[in-house]
Amino acid sequence: LSRVTARSGIMAAWGRSRWLALGLVAFVLLAAQAAASGTKYRRGDNVPLYANKVGPFANPSEQYEYYSLPFCAPKEEERKPHHLGEVLVGDRMMKTLFALPFLIGFEARTLCSYTLKPRELGAFQRAIDEDYYFEFIYDDIPLWGFIGDKSYELVGGENVTMYSLFTHYIFTIAHNGDEVVEVNWEHDPEMNLDITDATSAIDVNFVYTAKWVKSQHPTREHSRIHKESGSPQHLEVRWFSIFNSIVTVLLLTGFLATILMRVIKNDFTRYARVDEEQPEVEESGWKLVHGDVFRFPAHKELFCAVLGNGVQLLCMTIGVLALACLGIYSHYNRGALLVAALLIFALTSGINGYVAGSMYAKLEGANWVWGLVLSYLLFLGPFFVVGTFLNFVAVGYNSSAALPFGTVVVIVLILTLVSFPLNVIGGISGRNFSGPMEAPTRTTKLPREIPPLPWHRQAAYQMLMAGFLPFSAIYIELYYVFASVWGHQLYSLYGILSLVFLILIIVTSFITIALTYFQLAVEDYRWWWRSLFSGGSTGFFIFAYCVYFFRFKARMSGFMQTSFFFGYMSVVCYAAFLLLGTVGFFSAHMFVRYIYRSIKCD
């Protein structure tokens, strides 16, 4: 009776979680639709312009509030309310003195006039040296521009740096009659202010111009798609390069699979003939280790925790990509991807607990409490440590990338009040509903001795071979993802990304199966952990590409940006290791069960 009651309670909790998940997904969809549609205006209606952030163009994570530089600010600070996604991406929007009423154009309207002191001039010079850009938000549409420019002139036989501050902002706003569709910024070079001499005060006069034009696009979403898709020639080249890479990898994988299937078929035939004609002949090859191949691995709690977290990350990735293909993420719906990833991760914690608990029951584990805690903390623990360190770094730099205390509390509450209970419920469900291992062969009491292995059969070399082929299938698209996340390019081709991810899963599965067969063929039955590390080794290749991208492709510099790049990319590579390692193990597990179920063993 108690078992039935427990199951009823578990199913009720799962039902509530399901409706909660559906409600959150519906909220994200409605928010995305509202952000993409825009607000209806009439001529003369006030449309506020918000200043969001400034920072070095080469360091996207190093961002500060706009008024940290000595621009003229309103007398009373007025901040726009932010939702969770905007806070996570570092948005700190403040109302400005710019007045851009709907469909009202004008020329060179004065914004403000004041005197720049030597200290303020020095701040602008340092910002120009570091190539500072700013981001404004107009009707939820972001626009970008630069603070100023510098040039070099030969004065008295020496190169002197000449600093120019942009003081005339020109806003070109496209509309469709009652909505803002697109906004662009430029400056008037004829009105640049020379601030080379920072030893004495300089008077500055900021002016701005508004130009309203009829848009060629009916909606801002149509404009976004047109802008993000780029030129047809560039898109065609990108599709061709990715298609060429995928075809090459699939052909190699197909050849490997064909050869492996032929070899396995010959093994089946040979073992069947030996059993019928010469039963006294000693077994050899992978059949010889049939009594050890299903011997449970060491460190059961850690092994099951890896599998649980890997399946959870796989479900989260599929969910995020599915929402992306539905058009949820755009630069109008700021931070939606991070919010979706956080909510999906929290709501899939039950899957983590179920997989870890189910596998732990099959492996006849006894330390259930430690197993559940480890499955919960295996990914979240390192993520929390890295995130806390980087947040302190951002606080030390007085950067707007630092999360406020209230936001940290919200995230912690989501991960403790939603994620942890679901993990525990999933673990209990996995323990109660899981059946025995039911291996196709019996495991002997004493493990057999493993013969000496050649150098190329060692774990390190197998991991090197296992990670190279899957990485070769994704490295082209990986560049575009990095250029978007750690640059200022807009990413929109989520269909390509989903296809590449599917190919990555397939190739990882096949290469792990092949290496597992080669390992068993030399009478090495320690395939449990080996298959997991072989599948996850692509994560090490991704981290090596991170080092290459940082050194040769990007222009990032400074302690804060370096910490953010390698800190968060280490977490991403760790997640890739867990996810792909889990794919590799379950693929190898199905393969091993298949081949040993197909032969007759004593």
N, C-alpha and C positions, 0 to 999 in steps of 0.2 A: 504493500500500500504506500509506504514512504517513497519507494522508487517511482511509482506512478505519479504521486503528488509532485515529486521533484521534476519529473519530465513535464508535467502540466505547467509548473511555474516557469520552467525554461522556455517552453513554447510561447507562453504569454509574454515573456520578456522579449523574445525574438519578434513577436508580432508588433509590440510597441516600437521597437527599434526600426522595424521595416517602415511603419507609418511615419516615424520621425525622419527617416532617410528620404522618403518620398516628399515630405513637406519641405525639407531643406533643398532638395533638387528643384522643386517647383519654385521656391523663392529665388534661387539663383537664376532660373530661366526668366522669371518675370523681371528681375533686376536688370538682366542683360537686355531684354527687349525694351525696357524703359530707357536705358542708357543709350541705346542705338537709335531710338526714334526721335529724340530731341523735344524741345519745348516749342509750343506755338506762340508767336509774338505778333503784335501789331506795330505799325510805324510809330517810333518814338518811345516804345517800351524800354525800360532800363534792363540791360543785360550786363551783370557785373563781370569784371575781369579780375581773376585771382592770380596772385603771384605764388608760385609753388616752391621752387627751389633754385639754387645756383650750385655750381660745382665744376671741377675740372672735367673737360670733355672726355679726356682719356680714362678717367676714373669714375665709372658710372655709379659705384657704391659710395663714393665720397661726395656727399651732397649736404648742403646747408640751407637754412632758411634764407629766403630772398633778401630780407632786410638785415641779414648779418653784414651785408655790404652797405655803405653809406648812401643808399638811395633815399629820395624823399618819401617818407611814409605818412599815412594818415595819422592824425593826432590821437585818435582812439583805435586801438587794435581790434579788428573784427575778423575772426577766423570762421572758415566754413566748417560745418560739422562733417566729420569723416566717418565712413564705415570701416569695418575691420580690414577689408582689402586695401583701401587707400593708406591706412596706417602701416600695414605690413610692407608696402612698397616705398615707404618713406615720404608720402605726401603730407605737406603741412601748408595748406592753402590759406592765404591771408588776402583780404580785400585791399585793392590798390586805389590810387587817386585817378586812374584812367576812367573816363566816362565814354562808353561806346554804345549809345542808344541804337535800337534796331532801325536800320535803313536811313540813318542820319549820317551823311558824310561831311567832312570838313578838312581844312588844310592847316597844318602847323599851329594847332591849339596849344597854348602853354600849359604844361603839367605843373611845373614848379620852378622856382628860381631860388638859389641859396649859394652859400660860399663853402667851398671844399677846403678844409684845413689840411696842413701838410700830412698829418697822420691818416686822414681819409684818402688823400691822394696816393699815399703809399699803399693803402689797402686796395685801391683800384689797380695800381701798377702790378701788385703781386697777383691779383686776379687775372689780369691780362697776360702776365707771364705764364700762368698755369692754364691759359686757354679756357677761362671760365665761360660757361653758357648758362642761360636761365631758361626756366619753363614757366609759361603762363597757362592758365586754364580759362577758356571763354566758352560758356554754355557747355561745359564738360568736354570740350575739344582742346587737346593740348597743342601748344605752339612753342617753338624754340627759337632762340636767338643768342647772340654773343654780346658780352659786355663791351668789348672794344677790340682794338687791333694794335699791332706794333710793327714797326719797320726799322730799318737800319740805314743811317746816313753817315757819310764820311765827313767828319768835322775835325779840322786841324790834323789830318793824317790818321785819325782814329775813328773806328766804328762806334757810333753812338746810337743807343736804342731810343727810338721815338715812340711815345705812347699816345694813342688816340682813344678818347672815350666817345662812344656812340650816344648822341643826345637827341637825335630825331628819329622816333620810332614810327614806322609806316605799317598800318594794319590793313591788309586786303581781305575782306570778308565776303565769302560767296553765300548766297541765299537762294531759296526756291520760292520766295513769296511770303512765307510765314515762318520759316525755320532757318536757323544757321546751319549751313552744310559744311563749310570748310573755312579755315582761318590760316593766313600766312603772315609772316613778319619779315620786314626788311628795314634797313636804315638808309638815311640820306648821307652819303659820304661828304657832301659839301658842308655839312654842319657838324662834323666831328670836332671835338674839343681836344686841343693839345695839352696833355697833362705830364709832359716830360719833366718839367721842373717841379719837383715836389718839396722844394724848400720854402715856398711861400704860398699863401692862400690864393685860390683861383675861383672866380665866380662862374657858376654853371647855370644854364637855362635848358631844361628838358622840355621838348615839345613833341607832339604826336599828331598823326594824320590818320583818318579813317576813310577807306575806299570800299564802297559796296558794289558788288558785281553780281550779275545773274549767273547762277551755277549751271553747268552743263549736265549735272547729275541730279536726278529727282530727289534723292535722299542722301543723308550723310553716310549711311551704310554702303550705298552704291559708290560714293566717292572714296570711302575707305578701301573697298575691294579693288577699285581701279588703282589707287595709290600703292597698296601693298603688293599687288600682283606684279608690278614692275613692267618693263618692256616685254613684248611677246618674244623677242629674240633671246633675252636673258632667261625667260621662263622655259623656252624650248631647250636651251643649252643645259639648264639645270635638270630638267626631266630626262634628257638624253644621258647625262653623266650618271645620274642615279640609276636609271634603267640599265645602263651598261654595267655598272658595278653589281647590281642585283643579279643580272643574268649570268655574269661571270661566277659569282659566288654560288648561285643555284646549280650551274653546270658542274662546278667542282664538287658540291655536295651530292649531286645526283650520281656522278661517277663513283664517288666514295660509297654511297649507299648501294649502288648496283654491285660493286665488287664485294662489299661486305655481305650482301644477301647471297651472292654466289658461293662465297666461302662458307657461310653458315649452312647453306643447303648441302654442300659437299661434306661438311662435318656431320650433319644429321645422317646422311647416307652411309658414311664410313662407320659411325658408331653403331648404326643398326646392323650393318653387315658383320661387324666384329662380334656383336652380341649373339648373332645367329650362328655364325660359322666357327668362331674361335672364342668362346666364352671365357677360356682360361687366360687369354692374353691380358696383360696389365693395362689399365686405362691410361690415357695420356691426354694432354691438352686441357681445355677448360672443363671437360667432364671429370677429370681427376680430382678437382676441388669441389665436387658437388656436396661433400659433407661439411664444407667450411664457408661456402659462398653466402649462406644466409646466417652466418654467425653475427650477432649483434655488434654494432660498433662501440668504441669507447666513448665516454663522455655523452651519455644518452641525453641528459637535460639540454646541453648546449646544441647537440645535433638537432633535436626536435624544435628548439627555439629558433634555429636558423631556418628550418623548413616553414615554421609558422609565419615568421616575419617575411620570408620570401614570397609566400602565397599572398599575404596581405599587401605587400608592395606591388605584386603583379595585378591584383584586383584594383588597387588605387590607380596604377598607371593606365589600365584599360578604361576605368571610369573617367579619368581626366582627359584621355584622348577622345573618348566618346563625346563628352561635352564639348571638346574643342571642335570636333567635326560638325557639331550642331551650331557652331558659330557663337559660342558663349563668350569667348575671350576676344577682346579688341581693346584698342587704346582709349575707347570711350568708357568701357567697363573696367576701371582700373583695379588691379589686384584680384580680379575674379578667379584667376587660375590658382593663386595661393590659397584663397578661401576654399575653393572646391577641393584642392588637394588636402587641406587640413580636415575638412568635414568628412571627405570620403575615407581618409586614413582613420579617423576616429570611429566611423561607423563600420569599418571592416575589421576592427580589432577582434570582433567575435570570430571571424574566420581564422585569424591568427591563433587564438586560443583553441579553437576546434581542431585545426590541423596539428598543432603542437601536442595537444592532449590526446588526440587519437593515435598519433604515431608513438607517443610515450607509452600508451597502453599496449600497443602492439609489441613494443620493445621490452615490455614487462618491467617498466621503471617503477620505483617505489617512493622517491622523494617528490611528491606531487606539488607541494607548496613552492619549493625552490624552482621546479620546472615552470610553474605558472608565472612566478616573478621574473624569471629569466626571459621567458618569451615576451613579456611586456616591456622589459628594459633593454633588450638586446639592440634594438635600433634607436628607441627613444632616449636611452641613456647617453650614448655618444652625441646624438643630435642636440640634446639639452645642454651638454657640456660645451660643445662648440658654439651653439647659439648664445649661451650666457657669456662666454669669453668675447665673442664678437660684439655683443651688445655693450659690454663694458668698454671695448675699444672705441665704439662709436660715441659713447658718453664722454670718454676722454677727449675725443676730437670735437665735442660739442656739435655733433652731426645730427641732422634730422633723420638719419637712418636708424638712430637708436629708438627702440620701442619704448613707449611710455609704460609706466608701472601698471596702469589699468589694463593695457593691452596684454601685457605679460600675464596678468591675473586671469584674463579671459581665456587665453590659450591654455594655461595650466588647468583651469576648471574644465575645459573641454576634454583635455587629455586624462583628467582624473575622474570626473563625474560621468563621462560618456565612454571613453576608451577603456579605462581599467575595468569597470563592471562588465562591459561586453567581453573583454578578454577572459575574465573569470568565468562568466556564463558559458563562453565557447569552450574553455578548458574542461569544465564539468560535463558539458554535453559530449565532447570528444571522448572523455573517459567512460561515460555511461553507455554511449551508443556504439563504441568501437568494438569490433570483433578481434579475434586472434590474428596473428600474422599469416597463418596457413601457407607456409612455404612449400613449394613443390618437392623439395628434398629434405631429408632429415639431417640435422646438424649433429656431428660427432661430439663426444665429450671433450676430447683433446684436440687442439688445433694442430694441423700438419705444418711441417717446416716449409718455409718458402725458399725456393732455390735462389742462388745469387742472380741478380738482374744486371743486364748490361746498362751502360750509362744513359742511353737514350730511352730506357724504360723507367727512369727515376721520375718522381713526382714533379720536380721542378721543370724538367724538359717536357713532360706531358702537358703541364699547365701552359707552357710557352706555346706549344702547338695548338692547344685547345682554344686559347684566347685570340690567336692571330686571325683565323678565318672569320669568326663572327665580327671582329672589329673591322676587318676589311669591307664588310657589308654596310657599315654605318658611318665610316669616317668622313665621307663626303657631306652627308646631311649633318654630321656632328659640327662641322664648321659653321653652317648657317645657324644652328641652334646656339652655338657659342657667340657668334656675332650678334645675335639678338639679345641673349641674356646679359652678356658682358660688353655690349656695345649699344648703339642707338638705331640698329636696323629693326624694322617691324617684321615679325614672323606671322605668316598667315596660312601657309600650305600644310595644314595639319593632316590632310589626306596622305601626302607624301610621307610625313613622319609616322603615321599609323602603319603604312605599308612597310617602311623600313623596320619598325619595331616588330612587325609580324615575321619578317625575314630573319631578324636577329634571333627570335625565339626558335624558329625552325632550324636554323644553322647550328645554334647552340645545342639543341636536342640531338641532331645527327652526329655532330663531332664528338659529343660526350659518349654516345652509344658506341661509336667506332673505337674510341680510346678505351672504353670499358672492356670491349671484346678483346682487344690486343693485350690488355692487362691480364684478363682471365686466361688467355691462351698461353701465357708463360707461367701459369700456375700461381699467380699472385691474386689472392681472393680478397684483399683489403680494398674493395671498390667503393664502399659506402662514403667515406670522407673524400676519397680520391675523385669520385664523380662530382661531388659538390664543389671541390676546388677547381676541377677542370672546367665546369660550366661557369663558375664565377670569375675565372681568370680574366675574362674580358674587362672586368672592372679595373684591373691593374693596367691594361692597355689604355683605357680611357683616362686614367690618371696620368700616364706618360704623355698622352696627347694634351692634357691640361698644361703640363710643363712646357711642351713645345709651343702651344698657342700663346701662353703668357710670355715666353721668351722671344718668339719670332713674329707672331701675328698681331699681338696687341701692343699698346703703348702705355699700359698701366704701370704705375709706380707708387711709391710711398708705402708706409707700414700698414695703414688702414686698408687700402685697396688690396694689397698683397694678402693681408690676413683674411679679408672677406672672400677673395677669389679662391685661395687654397683651402680655407676653412669649409666653405659651403661645397666646393667641388670634392673635397675629401668625403663629405657626407653623401654626396650624390654617387660617387664611385663605390662607397661602402654599400649603399642601397642597391647599386647595379650588381655587386658581388653577391649579395643575399638573394636577389631576384633570379639572376641567371644561374646561380649555384643550385637553387631549388628546382629550376627547370631542368638542369642537367641531371640532378639526382633522380627525380621522378621519371625522366626518360630512361635513364639507365636501369632503374628499378623495374619498369615494365619490360624492358628488353631482357634482363636477367631472368625474370620469372618466365618469360616466353620460351627462352632457349632451354631452360632446365625442365620445363613442363613438357617439352617436346621429345625428351629422350628417356630411356629406361635406366633407372639407377637402382643399385642394390640397397 
